[in-house]
Amino acid sequence: MPVKPVEWRDRRLFIIDQTLLPRECVEIALPTVDAVWEAIKRLRVRGAPAIGICAAYGVVAGVIERNPSSVTETVQAALVAAERLATSRPTAVNLFWALERMRRVAEEAAPTMANAELLIDRLEAEALAIHAEDEAMCLAIGRHGAALIHENTGVLTHCNAGGLATSGYGTALAPMFVAHEEGRKFRVFADETRPLLQGARLTAWELVKAGIDVTLICDSMAAQVMRERRINLVIVGADRIAANGDAANKIGTYSVAVLAKGHKIPFYVAAPSSTFDLTLEKGRQIPIEERDPEEITHGFGLQTGADGVKVYNPAFDVTPAQLITGIITEKGIIESPNAEKIARVLGA
Ligand code: MRU
C-alpha cells in the first residue's frame, strides 16, 4: 500500500513530516492555519497534489480553529484561511486549484445552510472529495503509464512524484508501482535532486520500501548513465503545466529533458488534470519559487558554501513542450503535447 502523507481523522489534520525522512517516519498534527502554512512552506508536506490536499483540509482546520457561531462567520473564516494558505508556495497550481474549490463551496453553499456546523460539514466533504479524486487520478495515471515500462526498462526520475507527493500511487512513480504489481522487472535510477534531496530521501525510500530495483545517482551523473545506455525512459512529475504543455517541475528537470533529447530517450511528464493551468498560455508565465540561500550554503545544517558567497536558488524550472514526448494524465497519454491536444483531452 502507498504511504499516506496527509490524513484527516476525527476532524483533525495529520501529515508525515517529510523533512525527517528517510531517518524517521513521524506523523505530526496540524491544528491551526499557521501550522499548515508552516508545514507547506518548510516542505514538511510537499509535492503539488499533496500540497493542494493539505491546504483544503487546512481551510477546514482553520474554520474549526475559529469556532464560528454563524454561517457568515464560517464563510469569513474559510476565506481568511484560504487567503493565508495561498501565500505559502507559489509554483504548484494544485494549491490554488484546491483553495479555489474550498472558497467556492463556502460562498455558494452558505445561503442554503441553516447553521455553521452544516457548512463545516460541507467544507469537510469537499476536502475529502479533493483527496479521494486525487487518489483515483493517481491510479489512472499509473495504469496508463505502466504500458511504457517493459521488462528490463531502465527508467530515470527526478525529485519525488510518488505517494508522498500525492494521496496514492503518485504521478511519475505510479506507472512504476503498477508495472511492479503486474510483475515486470525493470530498474529505476533516482536523481538525488539537489539541494533538498527529494530523490535520495523520498523517492529512493518509497521504491526500496515497495521492493522496486532503484539506484541512486547524483544529478550530475544522468548524462553518463544515459550514455551507458542504462536508461530507456524518463518519467517526472509536474507542479504546473501551461496551456501549451510547457511544464514546471523541480529544478533540474529541464536539464534532464535536454539530456534525454540528446540521447534520443523518451521524456514523459505525469500529472493529473489539477496540475494544468489553462489560464497561462506559456510556461514562462509560471511563477518560479525562489528559496532560502541557506538550503545551498548550509544544506541539512552543514556549511558547504563559502561565507559571503552570493546564491541563486530557484526551486523549479520549466521544460518546454517541444522536449516532452508525452504527458501521462488520468484521461490518457497526450503524445507530443500542444495547446490543441491538451484542450481536447482536458475537455476545456
Ligand atoms: O519542492 P517540492 O518537493 O514540493 O517539489 C516537488 C516536485 O517538483 C514534484 O516533482 C511535483 O510536485 C510533482 S508531485 C506529484
Boltz pocket constraint, residues with backbone or C-beta under 6 A from the ligand:
constraints:
  - pocket:
      binder: B
      contacts: [[A, 43], [A, 45], [A, 46], [A, 47], [A, 48], [A, 49], [A, 92], [A, 158], [A, 159], [A, 160], [A, 161], [A, 162], [A, 165], [A, 166], [A, 170], [A, 171], [A, 172], [A, 198], [A, 236], [A, 237], [A, 238], [A, 239], [A, 249], [A, 250], [A, 251], [A, 270], [A, 315]]
      max_distance: 6.0
